[in-house]
Amino acid sequence: MISPEFLAMLRCPLDTTVPVRLEVPEEGRDMPALVCTRCETRYLIHDGIPNMLPEDAVLPPGCPNLDRLPCRQRPRS
């Protein structure tokens, strides 16, 4: 799917200092995704290609819009 080398280069598009992790669900459940390690936004992977467009991302529970995400609020200390 995604090589470890490629994964190590990927960052959240909302805060390019924050890495993402690969989340692979069990067979038949949800789609694989890259998940921001800070704001928990999920970027779905379709046919092996990650969609890193923020406007297409799955927001974490309780977050009404992109502007409320920690990666958009303020820089990490």
C-alpha positions in Angstrom: 0.0 0.0 0.0 2.2 2.9 1.3 5.9 2.2 1.8 7.4 3.1 5.2 9.8 5.5 3.5 7.0 7.4 1.8 4.9 7.4 5.0 7.9 8.9 6.8 7.9 11.9 4.4 4.2 12.7 4.7 2.8 15.5 6.8 -0.6 16.9 7.7 -1.4 19.5 5.0 -2.8 21.8 7.7 0.5 21.9 9.7 3.4 20.6 7.7 5.5 20.0 10.9 3.1 17.2 12.0 3.5 13.6 10.7 0.6 11.3 9.8 0.2 7.7 10.7 -1.3 4.9 8.5 -4.6 3.5 9.7 -5.6 0.3 8.0 -9.1 -1.0 9.2 -10.1 -4.6 9.4 -11.3 -6.3 6.2 -14.6 -4.9 5.0 -14.7 -1.9 7.4 -14.0 1.7 6.6 -11.3 2.8 4.2 -7.6 3.0 4.9 -6.5 6.5 5.9 -3.6 8.7 6.8 -4.4 10.3 10.2 -2.8 13.5 11.5 -1.0 12.7 14.7 -2.1 16.1 16.2 -5.6 16.9 15.0 -6.8 13.4 14.2 -8.1 14.5 10.8 -8.4 11.5 8.4 -7.3 11.6 4.8 -8.8 8.6 3.0 -6.8 6.4 0.7 -8.6 5.5 -2.5 -7.1 2.7 -4.7 -3.8 3.2 -2.9 -3.7 6.9 -3.5 -4.0 9.2 -0.4 -6.3 12.2 -0.9 -4.6 14.9 1.2 -7.0 17.7 0.3 -8.2 19.2 3.6 -11.7 20.0 2.1 -12.1 16.2 1.4 -10.9 15.0 4.8 -12.9 13.3 7.5 -12.9 15.6 10.5 -12.6 14.1 14.0 -15.8 13.7 16.1 -17.0 17.0 17.6 -15.2 19.2 15.1 -17.6 21.2 13.0 -15.2 22.6 10.4 -11.6 22.8 9.3 -11.0 26.1 11.1 -11.6 24.5 14.5 -8.9 21.9 14.1 -5.8 22.2 16.3 -3.6 22.3 13.2 -5.4 25.4 12.1 -5.8 27.1 15.5 -2.3 27.9 16.5 1.2 26.5 16.2 2.2 23.7 18.4 4.4 24.7 21.3 
